[in-house]
């Protein structure tokens, strides 16, 4: 009986050890999965990309201007029409650093029928990675097309990249290399503090959310130090 009891005790001990080991493995897997789910998307190893925020960085001025845009968004196209010249002027004066966050809102993405929002935002990252100085000209050129309907084709995006000075971006554009980063940016659009909603275009200057009114002097220029 004593021997049997001893075996039972050791068996129970080994079962307990095995259970603890299995639990440890399960916990480890859960931790790894959670870390993977919350880990930032990969960023291009380029001077044209902010490693922390994932923004495409243009300029070196003191005032930080963050802009969240979707190339397919008509309001973003209007924003570029109204504010674009002033932004470009401030970049040339080295007064601002423009941090462009290219996003792909699901409704707009579906409306295009060609995944254009995500393809175009990915293309901007491809251009910034291949040649940082080409990122802003590409950004301006794509908006100048006022994409609608099915948007631009990959061939058109490649042509725009080449015209902007990034001929090596073609494979990246075709491969959709930075789609995960675009998705991350899309979920990171700051909320409007008054409405609680998030959308495009979103303008943030030196960390302060700016409710866009259509007046570049009030919304932008008056806030540049």
Secondary structure, 3 states (H helix, E strand, C coil): CHHHHHHHHHHHHHHHHHHHHHHHHHHHHHHHHHHHHHCCCCCCCCCCECCCCCCEEECCCCEEEEEEECCCCHHHHHHHHHHHHHHHHHHHCCCEEEEEEECCCHHHHHHHCCCHHHHHHHHHHHHHHHCHHHHHHHHHHHHHCCCCCCCCCHHHHHHHHHHHCCHHHHHHHHHCCCHHHHHHHHCCCCCCCCCCCCCCCEEEECCEEECCCCCHHHHCHHHCC
